[in-house]
Amino acid sequence: MKTLYVNTMEGFWSLLRSWLRPHRGVSQEKLPLYLGFFEFTHNVRRRGQALLGALLGALLLPAACPQNSIRALKNWIKLI
């Protein structure tokens, strides 16, 4: 199990705050989408090609994904 330190979380929140700063006025309704996208980009930096392959697999093989995930992805694409 990986240990999580307070400094790790403070660093993550610092990155999140600086990333959200240009997006002033984000509504509470859309905030989960922004947070999800930030989480995705943060994880991409850590997992690299493996995450990209998993994402492409999920997009190309929708039967393997839960229906709610597909619906959420479609809604997110509409908002962009």
Phi, psi and omega in degrees: 000134181280136180277137179246122181259160179300320180297328178295314180292321178297322177295319178297314179295325177297316177297318180297314180299316180291330178287323181281340185308313179293343182262047182300145178084024178290126180287156178297331180294322183263352182304318178300329177292317177297317180295320178297319179293319178297317178299318179299311181294325178295318180289328178299320179298328183274323186258342174058232186299326181297320179290320178299317178297320179294320179295314179297321177298320179293324180286324183276336180238072185296340179294336181278349183260147173298147183300322180296324179294320179294316180297317180297320179295318179297318178296321179295319180295322179297327183284341183283000000 
